[in-house]
Amino acid sequence: MEKVAWGITGSGDYMRESLDLMKEIHEAFAVRIDVFLSREGEVVLKHYGYMQEIETSFENVHTEKGPNIPFLSGKLQMGKYKVFMICPATANTVAKLAHGIADSLITNSAAQAMKVDCPVYIFPVDQKLGTVVTRLPDGSDLTLHVREVDVENVEILRKMRGITVMGQVEDAKDIIKKCCSW
């Protein structure tokens, strides 16, 4: 069975869609998805009431203790995972990757994976200028204004060797299908 490392950062925006897609991929392709949460990813999952769902849906769920704990970067470098998927990715994670900062589990693991040509795919939540309406845990709407600097950082990622920016959450399905030979 192919294994995919899936990183989740602290974005409430697109979290529901990401979780639904992860479960669909797991079931449709019988791929093992090991979930790696940033510290803030865990906070957001709990805030939205999704933590128990992710823990019961996936056998291996790990929360960041430090940039190398759990030792995801080593597993990516040794070929234990076919791909590293980061979805959803906050503007903070995107900015760090765009500027070479590898001080968290997700950014360090992505940087190390890129060094050995392990494919890294990322879905940044802030990709286009304008306003975005997202759903809060209580079901109400929240209007966000995407900053120019966040869009610029996504463009930097698009030019980086070893990382592919996904335009939408659903792109992950085709990527996993292609990468894992189905």
Long-range contacts (C-beta under 8 A, 24 or more apart in sequence): 1-30, 1-31, 1-32, 2-29, 2-31, 2-32, 2-82, 2-179, 2-180, 2-181, 3-31, 3-32, 3-33, 3-34, 3-80, 3-81, 3-82, 4-31, 4-32, 4-33, 4-34, 4-81, 4-82, 4-83, 4-84, 4-85, 4-176, 4-180, 5-34, 5-36, 5-72, 5-75, 5-76, 5-81, 5-83, 5-84, 5-85, 5-109, 6-33, 6-34, 6-35, 6-36, 6-85, 6-86, 6-87, 7-36, 7-37, 7-38, 7-41, 7-84, 7-85, 7-86, 7-87, 7-89, 7-105, 7-106, 7-109, 7-110, 8-35, 8-36, 8-37, 8-38, 8-41, 8-45, 8-86, 8-87, 8-88, 9-38, 9-40, 9-41, 9-86, 9-88, 9-89, 9-90, 9-92, 9-93, 9-106, 10-38, 10-39, 10-40, 10-41, 10-43, 10-44, 10-90, 10-92, 11-44, 11-88, 11-89, 11-90, 11-125, 12-44, 12-47, 12-48, 12-134, 12-135, 12-136, 12-137, 13-88, 13-125, 13-132, 13-134, 13-144, 14-87, 14-88, 14-123, 14-125, 14-134, 14-169, 15-44, 15-45, 15-48, 15-50, 15-88, 16-48, 16-50, 16-135, 17-169, 18-87, 18-88, 18-123, 18-169, 19-50, 19-53, 19-54, 19-57, 21-87, 21-169, 21-170, 21-172, 21-173, 22-57, 22-58, 23-57, 24-173, 25-172, 25-173, 25-176, 26-57, 26-58, 28-173, 29-176, 29-177, 29-180, 29-182, 31-176, 31-180, 32-59, 32-60, 33-58, 34-58, 34-59, 34-60, 34-61, 34-62, 34-81, 35-60, 35-61, 35-62, 36-62, 36-64, 36-70, 36-72, 36-105, 36-106, 36-109, 37-61, 37-62, 37-63, 37-64, 38-64, 38-93, 38-104, 38-105, 38-106, 39-63, 39-64, 39-104, 40-90, 47-137, 48-137, 49-137, 64-104, 64-105, 64-106, 65-105, 66-105, 67-102, 67-103, 67-104, 67-105, 67-107, 67-108, 68-105, 68-108, 69-105, 70-105, 72-105, 72-109, 73-108, 73-109, 73-111, 73-112, 73-113, 74-112, 76-109, 76-112, 76-113, 76-116, 76-118, 77-112, 77-113, 77-115, 77-116, 77-118, 79-118, 81-118, 82-119, 82-179, 82-180, 83-118, 83-119, 83-120, 83-121, 83-175, 83-176, 83-179, 83-180, 84-109, 84-110, 84-113, 84-118, 84-119, 84-120, 84-121, 85-121, 85-122, 85-172, 85-175, 85-176, 86-110, 86-120, 86-121, 86-122, 86-123, 87-121, 87-122, 87-123, 87-166, 87-169, 87-172, 88-123, 88-124, 88-125, 88-169, 89-122, 89-123, 89-124, 89-125, 90-124, 90-125, 91-124, 91-125, 91-126, 91-147, 91-150, 91-153, 93-122, 93-124, 94-122, 94-124, 94-126, 94-150, 94-153, 94-154, 94-157, 95-149, 95-150, 95-153, 97-122, 97-157, 97-160, 97-163, 98-153, 98-154, 98-156, 98-157, 98-160, 99-153, 99-156, 110-163, 113-162, 114-160, 114-161, 114-162, 114-163, 115-162, 117-162, 118-162, 119-162, 119-164, 119-179, 120-162, 120-163, 120-164, 121-163, 121-164, 121-165, 121-166, 121-171, 121-172, 121-175, 122-157, 122-163, 122-164, 122-165, 122-166, 123-165, 123-166, 123-168, 123-169, 123-171, 123-172, 124-150, 124-153, 124-154, 124-157, 124-165, 126-150, 126-151, 126-154, 127-151, 127-154, 127-165, 127-167
